[in-house]
Amino acid sequence: MDRNSSTPTETKSVAFYTLGCKLNFAETSTLKHHFKGQSFPILPFEKKSDVYVINTCSVTQDANRDCRKVVRRALRQNPDAYIVVTGCYAQLEPDEIASIEGVDLVVGAKEKFDIMKLAGNFEKCDQTIVHRSDVNEAVDFHHAFSSSDRTRAFLKVQDGCDYKCSFCTIPLARGKSRSPSIAQILENAQQVIENGYREIVLTGVNVGDFGNRTDETLFDLLRQLDRLPGLDRIRISSIEPNLLTDEIIDFVADSHTVQPHFHIPLQSGSDEMLKLMKRRYRTDLYRKRVERILNRMPHACIGVDVITGHPGETEKRFQTTMEFLQALPVGYLHVFSYSERPNTTALDIGGDISKQVRKHRTHKLRRISEHKRFDFDSSFLGDIRPVLIEQEMADGRMPGWSDNYIRVSIPYDANLVNKVVMCRLDDRNPGDPVKGHIKTNYNSTPAGEAVKSSREMLRFFKKNGKPAKIKVINTIEQN
């Protein structure tokens, strides 16, 4: 029988598990579409399935442990299941994964989207099969998007990375930086809009490097996306400070769709550490980027990635990072403890930091983040912001994100799912979303007309800044 025949697999079911970043989730979503196109029923991972596909991450040294744990979970649900492992960890350590009992197929970066062909009839094997090419052969761009709810879609616009940061394995796992044409992304974005999503989050390994091998740029992409009819919101998932130009900042400030929210990796507030990490900027540039954003958009939220315990991070250098972050007017931090990764230059630096010290430093910075998040959210209490409402519910309330990335909850109303509504921000308890209530439409002139869409709301905000002058009318947006 032909191993590639789909007949024996027509009644097989498949379940997926994703470890790592939003880019991984977007690519898992594409894999789901591949299986669905071949009539595989898609099941939750907790259910007994015939096939399990595990998309792995390689950012931390826990990759091996996490992968083994997920494989064991799958086999507990069905000891006879066909197990596929792909993703960054599969590219970097295929033999390690092949040694995990129960794994049938290991698929590297280049082969990730060929699982349907490589697995044949998805029948368990006596020996694990590995399909993994040199990462430099991973030159194609595979389109992907995913969502965690009915409101926001994560759209892949870039893959791979040409940077050589000391701590990072992503260039080894995903290959060189590459991206599709703007025309292709616009086509994908149009499909996302037609599927009913109100917000698109642009994601990739190094989004700011979009179009580095063509004549197109991220700025060009944002301009084109901003003109798409039916698209209310755009966010940039993350962008390197050296690639965040004044041109992009000014465009976001004037845009009706790109949200006033930036996530900008820093990694350390010590210039000596940034040099050791082989980062392409120093703290002065980072500070200037933050100042430029807040000068143009005082209401903008800025998130920061930081690594603690990287080799060479003396107590003095860590204190420098703490002081830099405490003085920086940002909204929150994403803090990670350094993790040794094979074939990275950080391993040769020396001055290793104990895991106990790393954990202690991470805890300190996370406490700073909690205070910054609370202070940022609290500074908008009494204000009115546009909030995209999600479907989930807890304690009779439903959450959503404001334009400037404040988590807001309002009393549950099923009619508001996937709507952008104007919310007055009332109260904030540490660790909880800001409590708010609807104050949807407003008068921006003496004549006063009800707002028809979130674009009109954003146009008002871009023009007026904080909406302190809004005269509120208690009606609900009907778009």
VOGU-3710 file (C-alpha; in Angstrom, 3 decimals, decimal comma):
1> mdrnsstpte> 0,000/0,000/0,000  1,230/3,540/-0,789  2,585/5,095/2,451  1,293/8,497/1,326  -2,241/7,288/0,728  -4,739/9,177/2,889  -7,376/6,422/2,880  -6,261/4,602/6,072  -5,988/7,902/7,959  -9,400/9,336/7,112
11> tksvafytlg> -10,860/8,412/10,489  -7,740/9,178/12,541  -7,953/12,060/14,966  -5,155/14,477/15,846  -4,379/16,733/18,829  -1,765/19,487/19,141  0,355/20,925/21,939  2,440/24,093/21,593  5,383/25,155/23,750  6,893/28,629/23,523
21> cklnfaetst> 6,119/31,839/21,695  3,161/33,251/19,764  4,996/32,444/16,539  4,922/28,764/17,488  1,188/29,019/18,173  0,627/30,616/14,777  2,539/27,812/13,061  0,653/25,145/15,024  -2,539/26,711/13,718  -1,271/26,263/10,154
31> lkhhfkgqsf> -0,455/22,615/10,879  -4,015/22,158/12,137  -5,319/23,478/8,828  -3,125/20,966/6,976  -4,590/18,077/8,964  -8,125/19,412/8,725  -7,721/19,594/4,955  -7,044/15,847/4,989  -10,217/15,155/7,015  -8,515/14,597/10,372
41> pilpfekksd> -10,839/15,465/13,285  -9,013/17,974/15,543  -9,332/17,105/19,241  -8,262/18,893/22,434  -4,919/17,620/23,690  -6,580/16,271/26,850  -8,671/13,834/24,788  -7,652/10,391/23,511  -6,365/10,912/19,975  -4,732/8,745/17,306
51> vyvintcsvt> -2,019/11,310/16,549  -0,359/13,937/18,759  1,750/16,740/17,297  4,005/18,602/19,748  5,530/21,908/18,614  8,531/22,648/20,834  10,559/25,633/22,027  14,295/25,907/22,696  14,571/29,154/24,650  15,371/27,560/28,028
61> qdanrdcrkv> 17,217/24,481/29,238  13,846/23,081/30,314  13,063/22,204/26,677  14,002/18,548/27,153  12,033/18,200/30,372  8,980/19,986/28,962  8,984/17,870/25,806  9,251/14,597/27,758  6,435/15,673/30,036  4,095/16,430/27,128
71> vrralrqnpd> 4,967/13,146/25,378  4,135/11,231/28,578  0,807/13,058/28,842  -0,082/12,043/25,294  0,847/8,411/25,862  -1,179/8,259/29,078  -4,214/9,238/27,047  -3,443/6,746/24,276  -0,439/4,381/24,609  -0,808/3,473/20,922
81> ayivvtgcya> -0,833/7,061/19,635  1,513/8,224/16,873  3,710/10,975/18,349  5,227/13,739/16,192  7,667/16,274/17,672  8,653/19,367/15,695  9,729/22,972/16,396  12,939/24,634/17,551  13,986/21,938/20,019  13,473/19,294/17,328
91> qlepdeiasi> 15,804/21,214/15,028  18,507/21,676/17,673  18,430/18,312/19,449  16,767/15,714/17,198  18,676/12,779/18,725  17,633/13,737/22,242  14,007/13,749/21,178  14,389/10,495/19,249  15,541/8,868/22,497  12,265/9,740/24,252
101> egvdlvvgak> 10,195/6,600/24,517  7,046/6,717/22,391  8,164/9,354/19,856  7,638/8,149/16,278  8,660/11,129/14,131  11,031/14,062/14,719  10,734/16,900/12,194  13,141/19,837/11,852  12,625/23,443/10,756  12,776/22,884/7,006
111> ekfdimklag> 10,445/19,880/7,151  7,925/21,182/9,702  5,139/21,745/7,202  5,691/18,402/5,442  4,463/16,247/8,330  1,517/14,905/6,324  3,900/13,532/3,705  6,666/12,367/6,041  4,405/10,456/8,448  2,808/8,319/5,757
121> nfekcdqtiv> -0,107/6,440/7,327  0,679/7,563/10,889  1,310/3,992/12,002  3,639/3,520/14,983  7,179/2,504/14,165  9,711/0,213/15,836  12,283/2,963/15,467  11,947/6,740/15,612  12,261/8,425/12,204  14,141/11,752/12,088
131> hrsdvneavd> 13,785/14,272/9,257  16,060/17,226/9,993  18,129/19,264/7,520  20,828/21,858/8,121  19,096/25,014/9,350  20,623/27,033/6,498  18,359/25,074/4,163  15,300/26,552/5,916  14,897/29,422/3,471  11,191/29,240/2,629
141> fhhafsssdr> 8,609/31,371/4,411  5,514/29,527/5,600  2,469/31,675/6,251  0,644/31,252/9,548  -1,814/32,898/11,883  -3,517/31,858/15,105  -5,796/33,213/17,795  -6,517/32,558/21,453  -10,053/33,923/21,201  -12,543/35,317/18,680
151> traflkvqdg> -11,135/38,839/18,752  -7,369/38,897/18,114  -5,325/37,042/15,488  -1,541/36,604/15,574  -0,282/36,986/12,005  3,199/35,739/11,110  5,055/38,296/9,000  8,703/37,283/9,535  10,807/34,258/10,483  14,432/33,518/11,416
161> cdykcsfcti> 17,089/35,941/12,636  20,477/37,222/11,437  21,503/38,506/14,871  24,110/36,677/16,967  23,033/37,472/20,526  25,161/35,557/23,032  22,284/33,777/24,785  20,022/32,889/21,864  19,571/29,687/19,845  16,857/30,966/17,518
171> plargksrsp> 19,192/31,570/14,517  20,355/27,956/14,953  16,778/26,691/15,207  15,024/28,815/12,564  17,685/29,983/10,138  18,206/33,351/8,497  15,777/36,258/8,617  13,138/36,073/5,900  9,709/37,466/5,188  7,059/37,394/2,450
181> siaqilenaq> 5,962/40,292/0,299  3,587/42,924/1,617  1,082/41,824/-1,007  1,029/38,311/0,458  0,584/39,605/3,996  -2,270/41,863/2,911  -3,971/38,840/1,366  -3,601/36,904/4,627  -4,772/39,889/6,658  -7,873/40,186/4,492
191> qviengyrei> -8,690/36,560/5,242  -8,282/37,261/8,970  -10,684/40,206/8,693  -13,212/38,105/6,776  -13,024/35,540/9,595  -14,331/38,209/11,946  -11,211/39,236/13,876  -11,035/42,857/14,980  -7,330/42,990/15,847  -4,177/41,665/14,172
201> vltgvnvgdf> -0,937/41,211/16,113  2,117/41,125/13,824  4,446/38,385/15,000  7,795/36,883/14,049  11,264/36,221/15,442  12,518/39,731/14,615  9,545/41,663/13,252  11,469/44,916/12,818  13,736/43,131/10,319  10,803/42,623/7,953
211> gnrtdetlfd> 11,833/42,920/4,293  15,560/43,020/5,004  16,290/41,170/1,749  13,815/43,172/-0,359  13,035/46,811/-0,975  10,113/46,678/1,495  10,188/47,656/5,184  8,069/47,274/8,308  7,084/50,911/7,914  5,789/50,157/4,410
221> llrqldrlpg> 3,864/47,160/5,759  2,236/49,195/8,531  1,158/51,865/6,056  -0,491/49,277/3,817  -2,204/47,426/6,682  -3,455/50,713/8,103  -5,521/51,233/4,935  -7,296/47,869/5,015  -11,065/48,334/5,331  -12,646/46,408/8,176
231> ldririssie> -9,484/46,177/10,292  -9,904/48,005/13,602  -6,642/47,301/15,380  -3,009/46,433/14,678  -0,309/45,675/17,248  3,383/44,923/16,821  4,203/41,939/19,035  7,811/42,997/19,679  10,427/45,157/18,001  14,148/45,650/18,623
241> pnlltdeiid> 15,039/49,201/19,774  17,594/49,654/16,976  14,887/48,811/14,419  12,190/51,008/15,989  12,687/54,154/13,931  11,313/57,636/14,535  9,397/57,138/11,294  7,546/54,126/12,763  6,887/55,870/16,083  5,472/58,939/14,352
251> fvadshtvqp> 3,319/56,782/12,094  1,844/54,907/15,077  1,121/58,226/16,768  -0,907/59,366/13,757  -2,452/56,009/12,820  -6,107/55,178/13,416  -5,455/51,440/13,721  -1,938/50,781/15,052  -2,335/50,734/18,827  -0,263/52,877/21,249
261> hfhiplqsgs> 1,524/49,837/22,657  5,163/48,856/22,121  7,038/45,806/23,401  10,765/46,545/23,141  13,430/44,040/24,265  16,103/45,561/26,507  17,720/42,475/28,165  19,970/44,572/30,425  20,222/48,126/31,707  24,023/47,871/31,841
271> demlklmkrr> 25,949/48,901/28,735  28,735/46,504/29,716  26,245/43,644/29,745  24,683/44,697/26,440  28,147/44,496/24,883  28,708/41,008/26,334  25,273/39,969/25,043  26,185/41,229/21,549  23,135/43,463/21,468  23,011/46,132/18,743
281> yrtdlyrkrv> 22,224/49,179/20,911  23,073/50,734/24,257  20,911/52,153/27,044  21,088/55,705/25,717  19,385/54,669/22,470  16,793/52,663/24,392  15,988/55,612/26,650  15,624/57,903/23,636  13,165/55,484/22,016  11,014/55,470/25,159
291> erilnrmpha> 11,147/59,260/25,389  10,176/59,662/21,733  7,190/57,345/22,137  5,869/59,065/25,255  6,475/62,515/23,798  4,226/61,641/20,862  1,842/59,331/22,783  1,800/60,086/26,531  -0,858/57,383/26,987  1,211/54,623/25,291
301> cigvdvitgh> 2,111/51,428/27,126  5,679/50,140/26,768  6,730/46,612/27,733  10,334/45,534/28,307  12,127/42,157/28,043  14,942/41,639/30,580  17,295/38,716/31,273  18,822/38,169/34,719  21,898/36,124/35,595  23,607/36,174/32,191
311> pgetekrfqt> 27,323/35,294/32,524  29,259/38,400/33,525  26,320/40,051/35,310  28,083/41,166/38,484  26,113/42,553/41,399  27,136/46,061/40,325  25,892/45,504/36,766  22,624/44,093/38,069  22,164/47,149/40,291  22,769/49,344/37,243
321> tmeflqalpv> 19,992/47,439/35,440  17,622/47,857/38,402  18,261/51,585/38,605  17,814/52,022/34,859  14,501/50,148/34,906  13,184/51,912/37,989  13,766/55,281/36,322  12,295/54,184/32,984  8,639/55,277/32,502  7,384/51,950/31,132
331> gylhvfsyse> 4,255/49,898/31,814  5,582/46,422/32,596  8,554/44,035/32,361  8,870/40,480/31,019  11,681/39,025/33,119  13,527/35,799/32,267  16,292/33,986/34,137  19,293/33,205/31,924  19,390/29,609/30,729  22,466/27,877/29,302
341> rpnttaldig> 21,917/26,828/25,702  24,277/24,645/23,648  26,394/26,314/20,942  25,825/29,852/22,244  28,721/32,235/22,881  27,491/33,046/26,404  28,928/29,701/27,500  32,458/31,013/26,832  32,158/34,334/28,668  32,842/33,153/32,220
351> gdiskqvrkh> 31,588/34,816/35,385  28,722/32,353/35,717  25,869/33,251/38,066  24,359/30,599/40,336  20,780/29,573/39,697  19,837/30,752/43,180  21,149/34,257/42,441  19,409/34,275/39,042  16,125/33,374/40,706  16,601/36,066/43,357
361> rthklrrise> 17,342/38,753/40,752  14,383/37,665/38,627  12,128/37,982/41,666  13,400/41,523/42,329  12,706/42,673/38,772  9,274/41,049/38,735  8,403/43,016/41,840  9,414/46,192/39,997  7,217/45,087/37,104  4,213/44,581/39,393
371> hkrfdfdssf> 4,598/48,115/40,735  5,004/49,594/37,255  1,957/47,733/35,936  -0,153/48,866/38,894  1,015/52,475/38,596  0,473/52,578/34,825  -3,038/51,150/35,031  -3,948/53,339/38,001  -2,854/56,496/36,176  -5,816/56,019/33,814
381> lgdirpvlie> -8,518/55,534/36,456  -11,394/57,876/35,691  -10,459/57,987/32,008  -12,380/56,432/29,132  -10,615/54,105/26,698  -11,702/51,893/23,787  -11,679/48,227/24,854  -11,997/45,160/22,610  -14,181/42,732/24,574  -13,397/38,995/24,610
391> qemadgrmpg> -15,698/36,039/25,094  -14,340/34,445/28,257  -16,060/35,138/31,572  -15,099/34,968/35,260  -17,160/36,010/38,285  -19,859/37,468/36,077  -17,443/39,765/34,241  -15,820/39,695/30,811  -12,329/41,003/29,984  -10,741/42,863/27,120
401> wsdnyirvsi> -7,692/44,942/26,222  -7,719/48,711/25,939  -5,952/50,386/23,050  -2,959/51,046/25,327  -2,837/47,485/26,682  -4,682/47,778/29,959  -6,575/44,633/30,952  -10,147/45,721/31,666  -13,206/43,780/32,856  -16,847/44,809/32,601
411> pydanlvnkv> -20,133/43,158/33,664  -20,960/40,243/31,361  -23,075/40,954/28,298  -22,990/38,372/25,483  -23,902/41,084/22,945  -20,548/42,784/23,500  -18,292/39,886/22,482  -15,845/41,024/19,778  -17,062/44,629/20,037  -14,955/47,704/20,701
421> vmcrlddrnp> -16,691/49,662/23,440  -15,804/52,813/25,328  -15,122/51,968/28,971  -14,636/54,189/31,956  -11,839/52,749/34,125  -13,091/52,683/37,720  -11,018/50,574/40,079  -7,752/48,594/40,194  -6,741/45,840/42,604  -3,213/44,367/42,357
431> gdpvkghikt> -3,161/41,283/40,147  -6,679/41,827/38,769  -7,954/43,539/35,619  -9,115/47,127/35,972  -12,829/47,186/36,672  -14,768/49,361/34,299  -18,202/50,091/32,953  -19,422/51,067/29,507  -19,484/54,679/28,441  -19,525/53,907/24,768
441> nynstpagea> -20,246/56,952/22,649  -19,216/60,531/23,103  -19,628/64,060/21,841  -16,404/65,528/20,501  -18,159/68,652/19,170  -21,173/70,671/20,356  -23,276/68,964/17,677  -22,073/65,522/18,832  -22,528/62,373/16,789  -22,403/58,787/18,046
451> vkssremlrf> -19,207/56,897/17,231  -19,746/54,267/14,548  -16,412/52,396/14,764  -13,238/52,028/16,772  -11,356/53,857/13,999  -13,368/56,968/14,826  -12,597/56,488/18,510  -8,890/56,179/17,791  -8,983/59,213/15,534  -10,353/61,180/18,465
461> fkkngkpaki> -7,677/59,859/20,819  -4,823/60,526/18,418  -6,007/64,101/18,104  -6,827/64,797/21,721  -4,525/62,496/23,751  -6,024/61,438/27,067  -9,813/61,631/26,687  -10,408/63,850/29,707  -12,656/66,257/27,766  -15,104/63,619/26,576
471> kvintieqn> -18,755/64,250/27,306  -20,225/60,799/27,756  -23,498/59,403/26,440  -24,682/56,042/27,812  -25,204/54,104/24,591  -23,619/50,986/23,169  -21,660/50,848/19,929  -23,614/48,946/17,295  -20,840/48,052/14,814
//
